[in-house]
Amino acid sequence: MIRPAWWLLLACAILALWQECGENLAIFCYRIGWEVLANLRERALLLIPVSVRTEAACWNPSATCSTRYMTSKG
């Protein structure tokens, strides 16, 4: 069971976020959802082995990396 101090900390964090969002429900829900998605993405990236992330093929330039030079500047 979670200690009562953790409940108080959670309530204070939610209240602080509510105040930071200007007491706007839409912004509050957006910020909560954004944090949840960011945490899920971070956990998913942690499951990828380091050897796969550092392969030489990942560091080679490709067409998707060089599209900046192909765009017109006019």
N, CA, C and O atoms as a printed pandas DataFrame, in Angstrom:
     atom_number atom_name residue_name chain_id  residue_number  x_coord  y_coord  z_coord
0              1         N          MET        A               1    0.837   -1.179    0.000
1              2        CA          MET        A               1    0.000    0.000    0.000
2              3         C          MET        A               1    0.885    1.246    0.000
3              4         O          MET        A               1    1.949    1.266    0.619
4              5         N          ILE        A               2    0.436    2.264   -0.690
5              6        CA          ILE        A               2    1.197    3.497   -0.792
6              7         C          ILE        A               2    1.048    4.291    0.500
7              8         O          ILE        A               2   -0.044    4.399    1.058
8              9         N          ARG        A               3    2.140    4.832    0.954
9             10        CA          ARG        A               3    2.117    5.628    2.177
10            11         C          ARG        A               3    1.314    6.906    1.969
11            12         O          ARG        A               3    1.244    7.411    0.849
12            13         N          PRO        A               4    0.708    7.439    3.029
13            14        CA          PRO        A               4   -0.087    8.675    2.893
14            15         C          PRO        A               4    0.734    9.860    2.371
15            16         O          PRO        A               4    0.176   10.741    1.718
16            17         N          ALA        A               5    2.021    9.901    2.639
17            18        CA          ALA        A               5    2.842   11.008    2.157
18            19         C          ALA        A               5    2.903   11.021    0.628
19            20         O          ALA        A               5    2.955   12.089    0.018
20            21         N          TRP        A               6    2.895    9.833    0.006
21            22        CA          TRP        A               6    2.917    9.769   -1.451
22            23         C          TRP        A               6    1.620   10.311   -2.043
23            24         O          TRP        A               6    1.636   10.967   -3.084
24            25         N          TRP        A               7    0.506   10.040   -1.386
25            26        CA          TRP        A               7   -0.777   10.584   -1.857
26            27         C          TRP        A               7   -0.764   12.107   -1.785
27            28         O          TRP        A               7   -1.259   12.778   -2.691
28            29         N          LEU        A               8   -0.203   12.649   -0.716
29            30        CA          LEU        A               8   -0.124   14.097   -0.567
30            31         C          LEU        A               8    0.783   14.695   -1.637
31            32         O          LEU        A               8    0.463   15.735   -2.211
32            33         N          LEU        A               9    1.907   14.048   -1.907
33            34        CA          LEU        A               9    2.821   14.511   -2.946
34            35         C          LEU        A               9    2.151   14.481   -4.318
35            36         O          LEU        A               9    2.295   15.422   -5.099
36            37         N          LEU        A              10    1.426   13.414   -4.612
37            38        CA          LEU        A              10    0.715   13.308   -5.885
38            39         C          LEU        A              10   -0.349   14.407   -6.013
39            40         O          LEU        A              10   -0.475   15.040   -7.061
40            41         N          ALA        A              11   -1.097   14.622   -4.953
41            42        CA          ALA        A              11   -2.137   15.657   -4.974
42            43         C          ALA        A              11   -1.524   17.042   -5.171
43            44         O          ALA        A              11   -2.073   17.865   -5.904
44            45         N          CYS        A              12   -0.405   17.298   -4.529
45            46        CA          CYS        A              12    0.258   18.599   -4.686
46            47         C          CYS        A              12    0.789   18.783   -6.096
47            48         O          CYS        A              12    0.702   19.877   -6.653
48            49         N          ALA        A              13    1.343   17.720   -6.684
49            50        CA          ALA        A              13    1.850   17.805   -8.051
50            51         C          ALA        A              13    0.718   18.069   -9.038
51            52         O          ALA        A              13    0.863   18.878   -9.954
52            53         N          ILE        A              14   -0.396   17.393   -8.852
53            54        CA          ILE        A              14   -1.553   17.610   -9.736
54            55         C          ILE        A              14   -2.104   19.016   -9.554
55            56         O          ILE        A              14   -2.460   19.670  -10.535
56            57         N          LEU        A              15   -2.180   19.483   -8.336
57            58        CA          LEU        A              15   -2.666   20.837   -8.072
58            59         C          LEU        A              15   -1.730   21.877   -8.681
59            60         O          LEU        A              15   -2.193   22.868   -9.246
60            61         N          ALA        A              16   -0.425   21.663   -8.571
61            62        CA          ALA        A              16    0.539   22.599   -9.163
62            63         C          ALA        A              16    0.403   22.620  -10.683
63            64         O          ALA        A              16    0.455   23.688  -11.292
64            65         N          LEU        A              17    0.231   21.460  -11.296
65            66        CA          LEU        A              17    0.052   21.406  -12.741
66            67         C          LEU        A              17   -1.254   22.091  -13.149
67            68         O          LEU        A              17   -1.303   22.780  -14.168
68            69         N          TRP        A              18   -2.290   21.905  -12.368
69            70        CA          TRP        A              18   -3.581   22.549  -12.643
70            71         C          TRP        A              18   -3.435   24.071  -12.609
71            72         O          TRP        A              18   -3.973   24.775  -13.463
72            73         N          GLN        A              19   -2.701   24.566  -11.610
73            74        CA          GLN        A              19   -2.478   26.006  -11.510
74            75         C          GLN        A              19   -1.604   26.509  -12.662
75            76         O          GLN        A              19   -1.836   27.595  -13.193
76            77         N          GLU        A              20   -0.609   25.724  -13.041
77            78        CA          GLU        A              20    0.283   26.110  -14.134
78            79         C          GLU        A              20   -0.462   26.189  -15.458
79            80         O          GLU        A              20   -0.114   26.996  -16.320
80            81         N          CYS        A              21   -1.482   25.359  -15.625
81            82        CA          CYS        A              21   -2.280   25.354  -16.857
82            83         C          CYS        A              21   -3.347   26.441  -16.854
83            84         O          CYS        A              21   -4.161   26.508  -17.775
84            85         N          GLY        A              22   -3.354   27.275  -15.851
85            86        CA          GLY        A              22   -4.329   28.359  -15.791
86            87         C          GLY        A              22   -5.734   27.870  -15.515
87            88         O          GLY        A              22   -6.704   28.520  -15.904
88            89         N          GLU        A              23   -5.858   26.735  -14.850
89            90        CA          GLU        A              23   -7.142   26.123  -14.511
90            91         C          GLU        A              23   -7.994   25.871  -15.754
91            92         O          GLU        A              23   -9.221   25.963  -15.708
92            93         N          ASN        A              24   -7.331   25.553  -16.857
93            94        CA          ASN        A              24   -7.991   25.239  -18.116
94            95         C          ASN        A              24   -7.970   23.721  -18.280
95            96         O          ASN        A              24   -6.896   23.126  -18.381
96            97         N          LEU        A              25   -9.134   23.093  -18.309
97            98        CA          LEU        A              25   -9.231   21.641  -18.362
98            99         C          LEU        A              25   -8.602   21.064  -19.625
99           100         O          LEU        A              25   -7.963   20.014  -19.558
100          101         N          ALA        A              26   -8.761   21.713  -20.767
101          102        CA          ALA        A              26   -8.213   21.195  -22.015
102          103         C          ALA        A              26   -6.687   21.169  -21.972
103          104         O          ALA        A              26   -6.071   20.180  -22.368
104          105         N          ILE        A              27   -6.086   22.238  -21.501
105          106        CA          ILE        A              27   -4.628   22.293  -21.407
106          107         C          ILE        A              27   -4.130   21.298  -20.368
107          108         O          ILE        A              27   -3.104   20.649  -20.571
108          109         N          PHE        A              28   -4.839   21.176  -19.273
109          110        CA          PHE        A              28   -4.460   20.238  -18.222
110          111         C          PHE        A              28   -4.451   18.802  -18.753
111          112         O          PHE        A              28   -3.499   18.058  -18.513
112          113         N          CYS        A              29   -5.500   18.415  -19.468
113          114        CA          CYS        A              29   -5.568   17.061  -20.025
114          115         C          CYS        A              29   -4.495   16.853  -21.086
115          116         O          CYS        A              29   -3.923   15.767  -21.192
116          117         N          TYR        A              30   -4.222   17.886  -21.868
117          118        CA          TYR        A              30   -3.174   17.794  -22.881
118          119         C          TYR        A              30   -1.821   17.540  -22.221
119          120         O          TYR        A              30   -1.063   16.678  -22.667
120          121         N          ARG        A              31   -1.515   18.289  -21.160
121          122        CA          ARG        A              31   -0.222   18.131  -20.482
122          123         C          ARG        A              31   -0.097   16.757  -19.831
123          124         O          ARG        A              31    0.969   16.144  -19.874
124          125         N          ILE        A              32   -1.183   16.271  -19.228
125          126        CA          ILE        A              32   -1.153   14.939  -18.622
126          127         C          ILE        A              32   -0.922   13.888  -19.708
127          128         O          ILE        A              32   -0.093   12.994  -19.539
128          129         N          GLY        A              33   -1.650   13.991  -20.815
129          130        CA          GLY        A              33   -1.492   13.042  -21.915
130          131         C          GLY        A              33   -0.103   13.093  -22.516
131          132         O          GLY        A              33    0.461   12.054  -22.858
132          133         N          TRP        A              34    0.460   14.287  -22.651
133          134        CA          TRP        A              34    1.794   14.432  -23.210
134          135         C          TRP        A              34    2.826   13.745  -22.318
135          136         O          TRP        A              34    3.736   13.084  -22.819
136          137         N          GLU        A              35    2.691   13.896  -21.002
137          138        CA          GLU        A              35    3.619   13.252  -20.071
138          139         C          GLU        A              35    3.506   11.725  -20.144
139          140         O          GLU        A              35    4.515   11.022  -20.096
140          141         N          VAL        A              36    2.287   11.224  -20.260
141          142        CA          VAL        A              36    2.089    9.772  -20.351
142          143         C          VAL        A              36    2.741    9.234  -21.620
143          144         O          VAL        A              36    3.435    8.218  -21.579
144          145         N          LEU        A              37    2.520    9.912  -22.753
145          146        CA          LEU        A              37    3.119    9.459  -24.010
146          147         C          LEU        A              37    4.636    9.548  -23.975
147          148         O          LEU        A              37    5.319    8.666  -24.496
148          149         N          ALA        A              38    5.166   10.592  -23.374
149          150        CA          ALA        A              38    6.620   10.728  -23.279
150          151         C          ALA        A              38    7.217    9.612  -22.431
151          152         O          ALA        A              38    8.274    9.076  -22.766
152          153         N          ASN        A              39    6.555    9.261  -21.348
153          154        CA          ASN        A              39    7.049    8.176  -20.500
154          155         C          ASN        A              39    6.964    6.826  -21.205
155          156         O          ASN        A              39    7.868    6.002  -21.066
156          157         N          LEU        A              40    5.893    6.590  -21.960
157          158        CA          LEU        A              40    5.775    5.344  -22.707
158          159         C          LEU        A              40    6.847    5.246  -23.780
159          160         O          LEU        A              40    7.423    4.179  -23.992
160          161         N          ARG        A              41    7.114    6.348  -24.454
161          162        CA          ARG        A              41    8.141    6.357  -25.494
162          163         C          ARG        A              41    9.517    6.102  -24.890
163          164         O          ARG        A              41   10.318    5.360  -25.459
164          165         N          GLU        A              42    9.793    6.707  -23.755
165          166        CA          GLU        A              42   11.083    6.521  -23.102
166          167         C          GLU        A              42   11.279    5.061  -22.692
167          168         O          GLU        A              42   12.370    4.512  -22.847
168          169         N          ARG        A              43   10.237    4.442  -22.175
169          170        CA          ARG        A              43   10.330    3.038  -21.784
170          171         C          ARG        A              43   10.511    2.139  -22.998
171          172         O          ARG        A              43   11.231    1.143  -22.926
172          173         N          ALA        A              44    9.872    2.475  -24.106
173          174        CA          ALA        A              44   10.015    1.672  -25.321
174          175         C          ALA        A              44   11.434    1.767  -25.864
175          176         O          ALA        A              44   11.972    0.781  -26.367
176          177         N          LEU        A              45   12.047    2.944  -25.768
177          178        CA          LEU        A              45   13.415    3.094  -26.250
178          179         C          LEU        A              45   14.405    2.359  -25.372
179          180         O          LEU        A              45   15.451    1.922  -25.852
180          181         N          LEU        A              46   14.097    2.216  -24.109
181          182        CA          LEU        A              46   15.004    1.508  -23.219
182          183         C          LEU        A              46   15.059    0.017  -23.532
183          184         O          LEU        A              46   16.037   -0.646  -23.187
184          185         N          LEU        A              47   14.028   -0.522  -24.178
185          186        CA          LEU        A              47   13.987   -1.942  -24.503
186          187         C          LEU        A              47   14.837   -2.298  -25.714
187          188         O          LEU        A              47   15.113   -3.476  -25.944
188          189         N          ILE        A              48   15.263   -1.294  -26.502
189          190        CA          ILE        A              48   16.092   -1.551  -27.671
190          191         C          ILE        A              48   17.522   -1.786  -27.204
191          192         O          ILE        A              48   18.075   -0.948  -26.492
192          193         N          PRO        A              49   18.139   -2.911  -27.588
193          194        CA          PRO        A              49   19.510   -3.178  -27.154
194          195         C          PRO        A              49   20.483   -2.114  -27.662
195          196         O          PRO        A              49   20.306   -1.571  -28.753
196          197         N          VAL        A              50   21.483   -1.830  -26.884
197          198        CA          VAL        A              50   22.461   -0.802  -27.233
198          199         C          VAL        A              50   23.201   -1.173  -28.508
199          200         O          VAL        A              50   23.527   -0.292  -29.303
200          201         N          SER        A              51   23.472   -2.452  -28.724
201          202        CA          SER        A              51   24.204   -2.866  -29.926
202          203         C          SER        A              51   23.434   -2.526  -31.199
203          204         O          SER        A              51   24.048   -2.237  -32.226
204          205         N          VAL        A              52   22.115   -2.556  -31.152
205          206        CA          VAL        A              52   21.307   -2.224  -32.323
206          207         C          VAL        A              52   21.326   -0.721  -32.567
207          208         O          VAL        A              52   21.350   -0.277  -33.715
208          209         N          ARG        A              53   21.316    0.062  -31.493
209          210        CA          ARG        A              53   21.286    1.515  -31.634
210          211         C          ARG        A              53   22.615    2.084  -32.116
211          212         O          ARG        A              53   22.648    3.201  -32.633
212          213         N          THR        A              54   23.696    1.354  -31.962
213          214        CA          THR        A              54   25.006    1.879  -32.336
214          215         C          THR        A              54   25.578    1.210  -33.579
215          216         O          THR        A              54   26.778    1.327  -33.829
216          217         N          GLU        A              55   24.772    0.522  -34.356
217          218        CA          GLU        A              55   25.255   -0.109  -35.579
218          219         C          GLU        A              55   25.733    0.952  -36.564
219          220         O          GLU        A              55   25.215    2.068  -36.594
220          221         N          ALA        A              56   26.717    0.588  -37.361
221          222        CA          ALA        A              56   27.274    1.528  -38.327
222          223         C          ALA        A              56   26.235    1.950  -39.363
223          224         O          ALA        A              56   26.282    3.075  -39.859
224          225         N          ALA        A              57   25.303    1.065  -39.693
225          226        CA          ALA        A              57   24.287    1.391  -40.698
226          227         C          ALA        A              57   23.408    2.549  -40.251
227          228         O          ALA        A              57   22.884    3.288  -41.085
228          229         N          CYS        A              58   23.247    2.709  -38.985
229          230        CA          CYS        A              58   22.405    3.794  -38.487
230          231         C          CYS        A              58   23.066    5.158  -38.665
231          232         O          CYS        A              58   22.379    6.180  -38.658
232          233         N          TRP        A              59   24.372    5.189  -38.821
233          234        CA          TRP        A              59   25.097    6.456  -38.894
234          235         C          TRP        A              59   25.406    6.863  -40.330
235          236         O          TRP        A              59   25.937    7.952  -40.547
236          237         N          ASN        A              60   25.092    6.022  -41.320
237          238        CA          ASN        A              60   25.361    6.368  -42.714
238          239         C          ASN        A              60   24.336    7.373  -43.211
239          240         O          ASN        A              60   23.148    7.241  -42.916
240          241         N          PRO        A              61   24.781    8.383  -43.968
241          242        CA          PRO        A              61   23.827    9.338  -44.533
242          243         C          PRO        A              61   22.906    8.656  -45.533
243          244         O          PRO        A              61   23.329    7.750  -46.252
244          245         N          SER        A              62   21.684    9.073  -45.580
245          246        CA          SER        A              62   20.735    8.500  -46.530
246          247         C          SER        A              62   19.896    9.624  -47.125
247          248         O          SER        A              62   20.086   10.794  -46.795
248          249         N          ALA        A              63   18.971    9.261  -48.002
249          250        CA          ALA        A              63   18.131   10.265  -48.646
250          251         C          ALA        A              63   17.264   10.990  -47.626
251          252         O          ALA        A              63   16.972   12.174  -47.794
252          253         N          THR        A              64   16.857   10.306  -46.586
253          254        CA          THR        A              64   16.009   10.970  -45.597
254          255         C          THR        A              64   16.788   11.987  -44.782
255          256         O          THR        A              64   16.212   12.947  -44.271
256          257         N          CYS        A              65   18.089   11.785  -44.656
257          258        CA          CYS        A              65   18.908   12.729  -43.897
258          259         C          CYS        A              65   19.335   13.919  -44.728
259          260         O          CYS        A              65   19.635   14.975  -44.171
260          261         N          SER        A              66   19.372   13.781  -46.036
261          262        CA          SER        A              66   19.885   14.861  -46.874
262          263         C          SER        A              66   18.785   15.652  -47.553
263          264         O          SER        A              66   19.083   16.409  -48.478
264          265         N          THR        A              67   17.546   15.523  -47.151
265          266        CA          THR        A              67   16.468   16.266  -47.782
266          267         C          THR        A              67   16.592   17.763  -47.540
267          268         O          THR        A              67   16.015   18.553  -48.287
268          269         N          ARG        A              68   17.319   18.163  -46.531
269          270        CA          ARG        A              68   17.503   19.580  -46.233
270          271         C          ARG        A              68   18.202   20.266  -47.395
271          272         O          ARG        A              68   17.900   21.423  -47.688
272          273         N          TYR        A              69   19.132   19.585  -48.068
273          274        CA          TYR        A              69   19.879   20.180  -49.152
274          275         C          TYR        A              69   19.119   20.167  -50.462
275          276         O          TYR        A              69   19.496   20.871  -51.398
276          277         N          MET        A              70   18.057   19.381  -50.550
277          278        CA          MET        A              70   17.308   19.268  -51.785
278          279         C          MET        A              70   16.157   20.272  -51.864
279          280         O          MET        A              70   15.564   20.432  -52.931
280          281         N          THR        A              71   15.834   20.935  -50.791
281          282        CA          THR        A              71   14.709   21.858  -50.815
282          283         C          THR        A              71   15.110   23.173  -51.459
283          284         O          THR        A              71   16.248   23.620  -51.319
284          285         N          SER        A              72   14.182   23.783  -52.156
285          286        CA          SER        A              72   14.481   25.065  -52.804
286          287         C          SER        A              72   14.477   26.179  -51.756
287          288         O          SER        A              72   13.730   26.135  -50.779
288          289         N          LYS        A              73   15.306   27.146  -51.979
289          290        CA          LYS        A              73   15.425   28.256  -51.021
290          291         C          LYS        A              73   14.868   29.538  -51.610
291          292         O          LYS        A              73   15.226   30.631  -51.170
292          293         N          GLY        A              74   14.006   29.418  -52.591
293          294        CA          GLY        A              74   13.468   30.601  -53.266
294          295         C          GLY        A              74   12.206   31.016  -52.683
295          296         O          GLY        A              74   11.613   31.997  -53.131
